[in-house]
């Protein structure tokens, strides 16, 4: 979580993006690692992010090498709430978790995680990380 928040603040006023890893135990996702990825979106990076196919492949290889699950993607919403946008819904994949970091000029405002349900709508979820706090 610390890495995701720092990344959002470092990238402000642009959106940042990255992957997070861990494991799922008894239906609970535990985050153990987060990795920054370069936002390769051409044009306005203040309102969109894009992850390259090469970075997705690298993320899957990292997970395999470390014996982890690639749990999802995080990204920031500069000057906007940590609620999925219409665009976020359009590009979302089943099973992945999506952490959104709301960031203001003064720092991180709040963090929330989302996952698609069977109706292809986002539902908020709670993840845990190393110190057992909910995300």
DSSP file (Angstrom, degrees, kcal/mol; ACC not computed):
  #  RESIDUE AA STRUCTURE BP1 BP2  ACC     N-H-->O    O-->H-N    N-H-->O    O-->H-N    TCO  KAPPA ALPHA  PHI   PSI    X-CA   Y-CA   Z-CA
    1    1 A X     >        0   0    0      0, 0.0     4,-2.5     0, 0.0     5,-0.2   0.000 360.0 360.0 360.0 -41.6    0.0    0.0    0.0
    2    2 A X  H  >  +     0   0    0      1,-0.2     4,-2.6     2,-0.2     5,-0.2   0.919 360.0  50.0 -59.0 -43.6    2.8    2.4    0.9
    3    3 A X  H  > S+     0   0    0      2,-0.2     4,-2.4     1,-0.2    -1,-0.2   0.898 110.4  49.7 -62.9 -41.7    4.3    1.9   -2.6
    4    4 A X  H  > S+     0   0    0      2,-0.2     4,-2.3     1,-0.2    -2,-0.2   0.923 112.7  46.5 -64.6 -44.2    1.0    2.5   -4.4
    5    5 A X  H  X S+     0   0    0     -4,-2.5     4,-2.2     2,-0.2    -2,-0.2   0.921 113.0  49.0 -64.5 -44.2    0.3    5.7   -2.4
    6    6 A X  H  X S+     0   0    0     -4,-2.6     4,-2.6    -5,-0.2    -1,-0.2   0.895 110.5  51.6 -62.4 -40.0    3.9    7.0   -3.0
    7    7 A X  H  X S+     0   0    0     -4,-2.4     4,-2.3     2,-0.2    -1,-0.2   0.922 108.6  50.7 -63.1 -44.5    3.6    6.2   -6.7
    8    8 A X  H  X S+     0   0    0     -4,-2.3     4,-1.2     1,-0.2    -1,-0.2   0.903 113.2  45.7 -60.3 -42.2    0.3    8.2   -7.0
    9    9 A X  H  < S+     0   0    0     -4,-2.2    -2,-0.2     1,-0.2    -1,-0.2   0.898 112.6  50.4 -68.8 -40.3    1.9   11.2   -5.2
   10   10 A X  H  < S+     0   0    0     -4,-2.6    -2,-0.2     1,-0.2    -1,-0.2   0.868 113.8  44.8 -64.7 -37.0    5.0   11.0   -7.4
   11   11 A X  H >< S+     0   0    0     -4,-2.3     3,-2.5    -5,-0.2    -1,-0.2   0.681  91.2 156.7 -82.5 -19.1    3.0   10.8  -10.6
   12   12 A X  T 3<  +     0   0    0     -4,-1.2     3,-0.1     1,-0.4    34,-0.1  -0.214  60.8  28.0 -51.2 133.6    0.5   13.6   -9.7
   13   13 A X  T 3  S+     0   0    0     90,-0.1    -1,-0.4    33,-0.1     2,-0.2  -0.960 121.4  63.0 -92.6   9.3   -1.1   15.3  -11.6
   14   14 A X  S <  S-     0   0    0     -3,-2.5    32,-0.3    -4,-0.1     2,-0.3  -0.499  92.1-100.0 -88.9 162.6   -0.9   12.4  -14.0
   15   15 A X        -     0   0    0     30,-3.7     2,-0.2    33,-0.4    24,-0.1  -0.609  35.5-155.9 -77.5 140.7   -2.4    8.9  -13.4
   16   16 A X        -     0   0    0     -2,-0.3    60,-1.4    30,-0.1     2,-0.3  -0.663   9.9-168.6-105.0 169.1    0.0    6.3  -12.3
   17   17 A X  E     +AB  37  75A   0     20,-0.7    20,-2.3    -2,-0.2     2,-0.3  -0.990  14.7 143.8-155.8 157.7   -0.4    2.5  -12.7
   18   18 A X  E     -AB  36  74A   0     56,-2.0    56,-2.6    -2,-0.3     2,-0.3  -0.976  38.1 -96.3-174.8-179.5    1.1   -0.7  -11.5
   19   19 A X  E     -AB  35  73A   0     16,-2.0    16,-2.7    -2,-0.3     2,-0.4  -0.787  23.4-155.7-112.3 155.8    0.5   -4.3  -10.6
   20   20 A X  E     -AB  34  72A   0     52,-2.0    52,-1.5    -2,-0.3    51,-1.3  -0.989  10.9-168.2-134.3 151.6    0.1   -5.9   -7.2
   21   21 A X  E     +AB  33  70A   0     12,-2.6    11,-2.9    -2,-0.4    12,-1.6  -0.799  26.3 107.7-132.0 163.2    0.7   -9.5   -6.1
   22   22 A X  E     -AB  31  69A   0     47,-1.9    47,-3.1     9,-0.3     2,-0.3  -0.942  55.9 -71.7 166.5-138.0    0.1  -11.9   -3.3
   23   23 A X  E     -A   30   0A   0      7,-1.9     7,-3.4    -2,-0.3     2,-0.5  -0.972  24.8-125.4-149.2 161.9   -2.1  -14.8   -2.6
   24   24 A X  E     +A   29   0A   0     -2,-0.3     2,-0.4     5,-0.2     5,-0.2  -0.959  27.2 178.4-113.5 124.7   -5.7  -15.7   -1.9
   25   25 A X  E >  S-A   28   0A   0      3,-2.7     3,-2.0    -2,-0.5    -2,-0.0  -0.990  70.0 -17.5-128.7 123.6   -6.5  -17.7    1.3
   26   26 A X  T 3  S-     0   0    0     -2,-0.4    -1,-0.1     1,-0.3     3,-0.1   0.868 128.9 -50.4  51.4  41.8  -10.1  -18.6    2.3
   27   27 A X  T 3  S+     0   0    0      1,-0.2     2,-0.5    -3,-0.0    -1,-0.3   0.519 115.6 114.2  79.0   4.9  -11.5  -16.1   -0.1
   28   28 A X  E <   -A   25   0A   0     -3,-2.0    -3,-2.7    99,-0.0     2,-0.6  -0.932  59.6-140.1-112.2 130.8   -9.4  -13.2    1.2
   29   29 A X  E     -A   24   0A   0     -2,-0.5    99,-2.8    97,-0.4     2,-0.5  -0.785  14.3-161.1 -92.1 125.1   -6.7  -11.6   -1.1
   30   30 A X  E     -Ac  23 128A   0     -7,-3.4    -7,-1.9    -2,-0.6     2,-0.5  -0.926   8.3-146.0-108.2 122.0   -3.5  -10.7    0.7
   31   31 A X  E     +Ac  22 129A   0     97,-3.7    99,-0.9    -2,-0.5    -9,-0.3  -0.745  29.7 159.0 -88.6 129.0   -1.2   -8.2   -1.0
   32   32 A X  E     +     0   0A   0    -11,-2.9     2,-0.3    -2,-0.5   -10,-0.2   0.605  62.8  26.4-119.3 -22.8    2.5   -8.8   -0.5
   33   33 A X  E     -A   21   0A   0    -12,-1.6   -12,-2.6     2,-0.0     2,-0.4  -0.989  52.3-170.0-143.1 148.5    4.1   -6.9   -3.4
   34   34 A X  E     -A   20   0A   0     -2,-0.3     2,-0.4   -14,-0.2   -14,-0.2  -0.996   9.3-164.3-135.7 141.3    3.4   -3.9   -5.6
   35   35 A X  E     -A   19   0A   0    -16,-2.7   -16,-2.0    -2,-0.4     2,-0.1  -0.988  17.8-128.4-130.5 128.1    5.3   -2.9   -8.7
   36   36 A X  E     -A   18   0A   0     -2,-0.4     2,-0.3   -18,-0.2   -18,-0.2  -0.422  23.6-166.3 -68.2 144.7    5.2    0.4  -10.5
   37   37 A X  E     -A   17   0A   0    -20,-2.3   -20,-0.7    -2,-0.1     2,-0.3  -0.972  27.0-106.9-130.1 146.7    4.6    0.4  -14.2
   38   38 A X        -     0   0    0     -2,-0.3     2,-0.9   -22,-0.1    14,-0.4  -0.590  29.9-124.5 -74.5 130.5    5.1    3.3  -16.7
   39   39 A X        -     0   0    0     -2,-0.3    12,-0.2     1,-0.1    -1,-0.1  -0.676  29.0-175.6 -73.4 108.3    1.9    4.8  -17.9
   40   40 A X        +     0   0    0     10,-2.3    -1,-0.1    -2,-0.9    11,-0.1   0.297  31.7 136.4 -93.5  10.1    2.3    4.4  -21.7
   41   41 A X        -     0   0    0      9,-0.4     2,-0.3     7,-0.1     4,-0.1  -0.358  50.8-136.4 -59.3 128.0   -0.9    6.3  -22.6
   42   42 A X  S    S+     0   0    0     -2,-0.1     2,-0.4     2,-0.1    -1,-0.1  -0.693  70.9   7.5 -83.9 140.8   -0.3    8.7  -25.4
   43   43 A X  S    S+     0   0    0     -2,-0.3     2,-0.9     2,-0.0     5,-0.1  -0.737 120.3  23.1  94.6-140.3   -2.0   12.0  -24.9
   44   44 A X    >>  +     0   0    0     -2,-0.4     3,-0.7     1,-0.2     4,-0.5  -0.519  52.7 173.1 -74.8 101.1   -3.7   13.1  -21.7
   45   45 A X  T 34  +     0   0    0     -2,-0.9   -30,-3.7     1,-0.2    -1,-0.2   0.430  69.0  78.9 -84.8  -0.2   -2.2   11.0  -18.8
   46   46 A X  T 34 S+     0   0    0    -32,-0.3    32,-0.3     1,-0.2    -1,-0.2   0.722 109.4  23.0 -77.8 -20.2   -4.1   13.1  -16.3
   47   47 A X  T <4 S+     0   0    0     -3,-0.7     2,-0.3     1,-0.2    -2,-0.2   0.427 124.8  38.7-125.7  -1.7   -7.3   11.2  -17.0
   48   48 A X     <  -     0   0    0     -4,-0.5   -33,-0.4   -33,-0.1     2,-0.3  -0.982  53.1-163.3-147.5 156.4   -6.2    7.8  -18.5
   49   49 A X        -     0   0    0     -2,-0.3     2,-0.3   -35,-0.1   -33,-0.1  -0.959   4.8-166.9-135.1 159.0   -3.6    5.2  -18.1
   50   50 A X        -     0   0    0     -2,-0.3   -10,-2.3    -9,-0.1     2,-0.5  -0.992   8.7-151.8-145.7 139.8   -2.4    2.4  -20.3
   51   51 A X        -     0   0    0     -2,-0.3   -12,-0.1   -12,-0.2    -2,-0.0  -0.940  24.3-123.2-112.8 132.6   -0.2   -0.6  -19.6
   52   52 A X     >  -     0   0    0     -2,-0.5     4,-1.9   -14,-0.4     5,-0.1  -0.323  17.0-120.3 -72.9 155.1    1.8   -2.2  -22.4
   53   53 A X  H  > S+     0   0    0      1,-0.2     4,-2.4     2,-0.2     5,-0.2   0.854 115.7  58.2 -59.7 -35.8    1.5   -5.8  -23.4
   54   54 A X  H  > S+     0   0    0      1,-0.2     4,-2.4     2,-0.2    -1,-0.2   0.895 105.2  49.3 -62.1 -40.8    5.2   -6.2  -22.5
   55   55 A X  H  > S+     0   0    0      2,-0.2     4,-2.3     1,-0.2    -1,-0.2   0.876 108.8  52.5 -68.1 -36.8    4.5   -5.0  -19.0
   56   56 A X  H  X S+     0   0    0     -4,-1.9     4,-2.3     2,-0.2    -2,-0.2   0.938 110.8  47.7 -61.2 -45.6    1.6   -7.5  -18.6
   57   57 A X  H  X S+     0   0    0     -4,-2.4     4,-2.3     1,-0.2    -2,-0.2   0.918 111.4  50.5 -60.8 -44.2    3.9  -10.3  -19.7
   58   58 A X  H  X S+     0   0    0     -4,-2.4     4,-2.5     1,-0.2    -1,-0.2   0.872 108.8  52.6 -61.1 -37.7    6.6   -9.1  -17.3
   59   59 A X  H  X S+     0   0    0     -4,-2.3     4,-2.3     2,-0.2    -1,-0.2   0.908 109.6  47.9 -65.5 -42.4    4.0   -9.1  -14.5
   60   60 A X  H  X S+     0   0    0     -4,-2.3     4,-2.2     2,-0.2    -2,-0.2   0.898 112.6  49.2 -65.8 -39.7    3.0  -12.6  -15.2
   61   61 A X  H  X S+     0   0    0     -4,-2.3     4,-2.9     2,-0.2    -2,-0.2   0.911 109.9  51.2 -65.4 -42.1    6.6  -13.8  -15.3
   62   62 A X  H  X S+     0   0    0     -4,-2.5     4,-2.5     2,-0.2     6,-0.2   0.933 109.9  49.9 -59.6 -46.1    7.4  -12.0  -12.0
   63   63 A X  H  X>S+     0   0    0     -4,-2.3     5,-2.7     1,-0.2     4,-0.8   0.927 113.2  45.9 -59.5 -46.0    4.4  -13.7  -10.3
   64   64 A X  H ><5S+     0   0    0     -4,-2.2     3,-0.7     1,-0.2    -1,-0.2   0.933 113.0  49.7 -62.5 -46.9    5.5  -17.1  -11.6
   65   65 A X  H 3<5S+     0   0    0     -4,-2.9    -1,-0.2     1,-0.2    -2,-0.2   0.878 117.1  40.6 -60.0 -40.0    9.1  -16.6  -10.6
   66   66 A X  H 3<5S-     0   0    0     -4,-2.5    -1,-0.2    -5,-0.2    -2,-0.2   0.477 110.2-117.6 -90.5  -3.5    8.1  -15.4   -7.1
   67   67 A X  T <<5S+     0   0    0     -4,-0.8     2,-0.2    -3,-0.7    -3,-0.2   0.849  72.4 128.0  70.0  33.3    5.4  -18.0   -6.5
   68   68 A X      < -     0   0    0     -5,-2.7     2,-0.4    -6,-0.2    -1,-0.2  -0.682  60.4-115.4-114.6 167.7    2.7  -15.3   -6.2
   69   69 A X  E     -B   22   0A   0    -47,-3.1   -47,-1.9    -2,-0.2     2,-1.1  -0.880  24.1-125.6-100.3 138.1   -0.6  -14.6   -7.8
   70   70 A X  E     -B   21   0A   0     -2,-0.4   -49,-0.2   -49,-0.2     3,-0.1  -0.750  35.0-179.5 -78.4 102.6   -1.0  -11.5  -10.0
   71   71 A X  E     -     0   0A   0    -51,-1.3    26,-2.4    -2,-1.1     2,-0.3   0.800  43.4 -70.6 -82.0 -30.4   -4.0  -10.1   -8.1
   72   72 A X  E     -Bd  20  97A   0    -52,-1.5   -52,-2.0    24,-0.3     2,-0.4  -0.993  47.7 -64.8 170.1-163.8   -4.7   -7.0  -10.0
   73   73 A X  E     -Bd  19  98A   0     24,-1.9    26,-2.0    -2,-0.3     2,-0.4  -0.928  29.2-158.8-123.4 140.7   -3.9   -3.5  -11.1
   74   74 A X  E     +Bd  18  99A   0    -56,-2.6   -56,-2.0    -2,-0.4     2,-0.3  -0.911  17.3 164.6-115.2 152.5   -3.7   -0.3   -9.2
   75   75 A X  E     -Bd  17 100A   0     24,-2.1    26,-2.3    -2,-0.4     2,-0.3  -0.976  28.8-114.2-155.4 164.7   -4.0    3.2  -10.7
   76   76 A X  E     - d   0 101A   0    -60,-1.4     2,-0.5    -2,-0.3    26,-0.2  -0.691   5.0-151.6-104.3 156.6   -4.6    6.7   -9.4
   77   77 A X  E >   - d   0 102A   0     24,-2.7     3,-1.6    -2,-0.3    26,-1.4  -0.865  22.4-149.2-120.2  92.0   -7.4    9.2   -9.9
   78   78 A X  E 3  S- d   0 103A   0     -2,-0.5    26,-0.2   -32,-0.3     3,-0.1  -0.463  79.8  -7.3 -65.3 126.6   -5.8   12.6   -9.6
   79   79 A X  T 3  S+     0   0    0     24,-3.2     2,-0.3    -2,-0.3    -1,-0.3   0.711 121.1  93.4  61.4  23.5   -8.4   15.1   -8.2
   80   80 A X  S <  S-     0   0    0     -3,-1.6    23,-0.2    23,-0.3    -3,-0.2  -0.960  81.6 -93.1-139.8 157.5  -11.1   12.5   -8.4
   81   81 A X        -     0   0    0     -2,-0.3     2,-1.7     1,-0.1    22,-0.1  -0.200  40.9-103.6 -68.0 163.2  -12.6   10.0   -6.0
   82   82 A X  S    S+     0   0    0     18,-0.1     2,-0.4    20,-0.1    18,-0.2  -0.349  82.6 120.0 -83.9  54.8  -11.4    6.4   -5.8
   83   83 A X  S    S-     0   0    0     -2,-1.7    31,-0.0    -6,-0.0    -2,-0.0  -0.973  72.7-101.7-121.2 134.2  -14.5    5.2   -7.7
   84   84 A X        -     0   0    0     -2,-0.4     2,-0.1    14,-0.1    38,-0.1  -0.253  35.4-138.1 -59.3 138.8  -14.2    3.4  -11.1
   85   85 A X     >  -     0   0    0      1,-0.1     4,-2.0     0, 0.0     5,-0.2  -0.366  28.2-101.4 -85.6 171.9  -14.9    5.5  -14.1
   86   86 A X  H  > S+     0   0    0      1,-0.2     4,-2.0     2,-0.2     5,-0.1   0.901 126.8  51.6 -59.7 -41.0  -16.9    4.3  -17.1
   87   87 A X  H  > S+     0   0    0      2,-0.2     4,-1.7     1,-0.2    -1,-0.2   0.904 105.1  55.4 -63.2 -41.6  -13.6    3.8  -18.9
   88   88 A X  H  > S+     0   0    0      1,-0.2     4,-0.8     2,-0.2    -1,-0.2   0.910 109.2  48.2 -57.2 -42.0  -12.3    1.7  -16.0
   89   89 A X  H >< S+     0   0    0     -4,-2.0     3,-0.6     1,-0.2    -1,-0.2   0.901 107.2  55.6 -65.3 -41.4  -15.4   -0.5  -16.4
   90   90 A X  H 3< S+     0   0    0     -4,-2.0    -1,-0.2     1,-0.2    -2,-0.2   0.829 116.2  35.7 -62.2 -33.2  -14.9   -0.9  -20.1
   91   91 A X  H 3< S+     0   0    0     -4,-1.7    -1,-0.2    -3,-0.2    -2,-0.2   0.445  90.5 118.9-102.5  -0.8  -11.4   -2.2  -19.8
   92   92 A X    <<  -     0   0    0     -4,-0.8     2,-0.4    -3,-0.6    -3,-0.0  -0.322  50.2-147.4 -70.0 148.2  -11.7   -4.3  -16.6
   93   93 A X        -     0   0    0      1,-0.1     3,-0.5     4,-0.0    23,-0.3  -0.887  24.2-101.3-114.0 145.7  -11.1   -8.0  -16.6
   94   94 A X  S    S+     0   0    0     -2,-0.4     2,-1.2     1,-0.2     3,-0.1  -0.248 102.0  19.5 -60.6 154.8  -12.9  -10.6  -14.5
   95   95 A X  S    S+     0   0    0     21,-0.3    -1,-0.2     1,-0.2    22,-0.0  -0.195  96.6 111.0  78.5 -38.6  -11.1  -12.0  -11.4
   96   96 A X        -     0   0    0     -2,-1.2    20,-0.5    -3,-0.5     2,-0.3  -0.280  63.1-135.2 -62.9 148.2   -8.6   -9.0  -11.2
   97   97 A X  E     -dE  72 115A   0    -26,-2.4   -24,-1.9    18,-0.1     2,-0.5  -0.799  13.2-150.3 -96.8 148.8   -8.9   -6.6   -8.3
   98   98 A X  E     -dE  73 114A   0     16,-2.9    16,-2.0    -2,-0.3     2,-0.5  -0.939   7.1-165.0-126.7 108.3   -8.6   -2.9   -9.1
   99   99 A X  E     -dE  74 113A   0    -26,-2.0   -24,-2.1    -2,-0.5     2,-0.5  -0.803   6.5-163.8 -92.4 130.2   -7.2   -0.6   -6.5
  100  100 A X  E     -dE  75 112A   0     12,-3.1    12,-2.1    -2,-0.5     2,-0.6  -0.968   4.0-157.9-117.6 127.9   -7.9    3.1   -7.1
  101  101 A X  E     -dE  76 111A   0    -26,-2.3   -24,-2.7    -2,-0.5     2,-0.5  -0.918   7.9-150.3-106.6 113.9   -5.9    5.7   -5.3
  102  102 A X  E     -dE  77 110A   0      8,-3.0     7,-3.3    -2,-0.6     8,-1.1  -0.743  23.1-174.0 -82.9 124.1   -7.5    9.1   -5.1
  103  103 A X  E     -dE  78 108A   0    -26,-1.4   -24,-3.2    -2,-0.5   -23,-0.3  -0.972  12.9-172.6-129.8 136.5   -4.8   11.8   -4.9
  104  104 A X  E >   - E   0 107A   0      3,-3.1     3,-1.5    -2,-0.4   -92,-0.1  -0.609  47.7 -93.6-111.5 174.0   -4.9   15.5   -4.4
  105  105 A X  T 3  S+     0   0    0      1,-0.3     3,-0.1    -2,-0.2   -27,-0.0   0.795 128.1  52.6 -59.7 -27.4   -2.1   18.1   -4.7
  106  106 A X  T 3  S-     0   0    0      1,-0.3     2,-0.3     0, 0.0    -1,-0.3   0.514 124.6 -86.7 -88.4  -5.4   -1.6   17.7   -0.9
  107  107 A X  E <  S-E  104   0A   0     -3,-1.5    -3,-3.1   -99,-0.1    -1,-0.3  -0.825  74.6 -10.9 132.3-170.9   -1.3   13.9   -1.1
  108  108 A X  E     -E  103   0A   0     -2,-0.3    -5,-0.3    -5,-0.2     3,-0.1  -0.413  45.5-173.7 -67.0 132.2   -3.4   10.7   -1.1
  109  109 A X  E     -     0   0A   0     -7,-3.3     2,-0.3     1,-0.4    -6,-0.2   0.886  62.1 -30.5 -92.5 -51.3   -7.1   11.3   -0.2
  110  110 A X  E     -E  102   0A   0     -8,-1.1    -8,-3.0     2,-0.0     2,-0.4  -0.982  49.3-138.6-163.6 165.4   -8.4    7.7    0.0
  111  111 A X  E     +E  101   0A   0     -2,-0.3     2,-0.3   -10,-0.2   -10,-0.2  -0.993  21.1 172.5-133.5 134.5   -7.9    4.2   -1.5
  112  112 A X  E     -E  100   0A   0    -12,-2.1   -12,-3.1    -2,-0.4     2,-0.4  -0.979  19.0-142.0-140.6 154.5  -10.6    1.7   -2.5
  113  113 A X  E     -EF  99 125A   0     12,-0.6    12,-2.4    -2,-0.3     2,-0.3  -0.920  17.4-172.8-120.4 146.7  -10.5   -1.7   -4.2
  114  114 A X  E     -EF  98 124A   0    -16,-2.0   -16,-2.9    -2,-0.4     2,-0.3  -0.935   8.1-172.7-136.6 153.6  -13.1   -3.0   -6.7
  115  115 A X  E     -EF  97 123A   0      8,-2.1     8,-2.5    -2,-0.3     2,-0.2  -0.991  31.2-107.3-145.4 147.0  -13.8   -6.2   -8.5
  116  116 A X  E     - F   0 122A   0    -20,-0.5   -21,-0.3   -23,-0.3     6,-0.2  -0.486  30.9-150.6 -72.2 141.0  -16.3   -7.1  -11.3
  117  117 A X    >   -     0   0    0      4,-2.4     3,-1.9    -2,-0.2    -1,-0.1  -0.398  39.5 -85.3 -97.2-175.9  -19.3   -9.2  -10.4
  118  118 A X  T 3  S+     0   0    0      1,-0.3    -2,-0.1     2,-0.1   -24,-0.0   0.750 129.7  56.7 -64.0 -23.7  -21.2  -11.7  -12.6
  119  119 A X  T 3  S-     0   0    0      2,-0.2    -1,-0.3     0, 0.0     3,-0.1   0.322 118.9-112.1 -87.6   7.6  -23.3   -8.8  -14.0
  120  120 A X  S <  S+     0   0    0     -3,-1.9     2,-0.3     1,-0.3    -2,-0.1   0.881  77.0 128.1  59.4  42.7  -20.1   -7.0  -15.0
  121  121 A X        -     0   0    0     -6,-0.1    -4,-2.4    -4,-0.0     2,-0.3  -0.926  63.8-106.6-120.2 149.9  -20.6   -4.2  -12.5
  122  122 A X  E     -F  116   0A   0     -2,-0.3     2,-0.4    -6,-0.2    -6,-0.2  -0.578  32.5-172.6 -78.1 137.2  -18.0   -3.1  -10.0
  123  123 A X  E     -F  115   0A   0     -8,-2.5    -8,-2.1    -2,-0.3     2,-0.1  -0.985  29.3-112.3-123.5 139.9  -18.4   -4.1   -6.3
  124  124 A X  E     -F  114   0A   0     -2,-0.4     2,-0.3   -10,-0.2   -10,-0.3  -0.455  38.6-172.9 -69.9 143.3  -16.2   -2.8   -3.6
  125  125 A X  E     -F  113   0A   0    -12,-2.4   -12,-0.6    -2,-0.1     2,-0.5  -0.880  20.4-127.7-131.8 164.4  -14.0   -5.4   -2.0
  126  126 A X        -     0   0    0     -2,-0.3   -97,-0.4   -14,-0.1     2,-0.3  -0.968  24.4-174.1-120.2 122.8  -11.6   -5.4    0.9
  127  127 A X        -     0   0    0     -2,-0.5     8,-2.2   -99,-0.1     2,-0.4  -0.690  12.8-140.7-107.3 161.9   -8.1   -6.7    0.5
  128  128 A X  E     -cG  30 134A   0    -99,-2.8   -97,-3.7    -2,-0.3     2,-0.3  -0.919  14.9-169.8-121.6 152.1   -5.5   -7.2    3.2
  129  129 A X  E >   -c   31   0A   0      4,-0.8     3,-3.7    -2,-0.4     4,-0.2  -0.766  49.5 -60.9-131.6-178.6   -1.8   -6.6    3.1
  130  130 A X  T 3  S+     0   0    0    -99,-0.9   -98,-0.1     1,-0.3  -100,-0.0   0.679 132.1  44.4 -36.0 -42.1    1.2   -7.3    5.3
  131  131 A X  T 3  S-     0   0    0      2,-0.1    -1,-0.3     1,-0.0    -3,-0.0   0.248 112.8-114.9 -95.8  17.0    0.0   -5.5    8.4
  132  132 A X    <   +     0   0    0     -3,-3.7     2,-0.3     1,-0.2    -2,-0.1   0.637  66.0 142.9  66.4  19.2   -3.5   -6.9    8.1
  133  133 A X        -     0   0    0     -4,-0.2    -4,-0.8     1,-0.1    -1,-0.2  -0.648  54.0-110.4 -85.7 148.2   -5.3   -3.6    7.4
  134  134 A X  B      G  128   0A   0     -2,-0.3    -6,-0.2    -6,-0.2    -1,-0.1  -0.509 360.0 360.0 -75.9 145.9   -8.1   -3.6    5.0
  135  135 A X              0   0    0     -8,-2.2   -22,-0.2    -2,-0.2    -1,-0.1   0.325 360.0 360.0-104.9 360.0   -7.7   -1.8    1.7
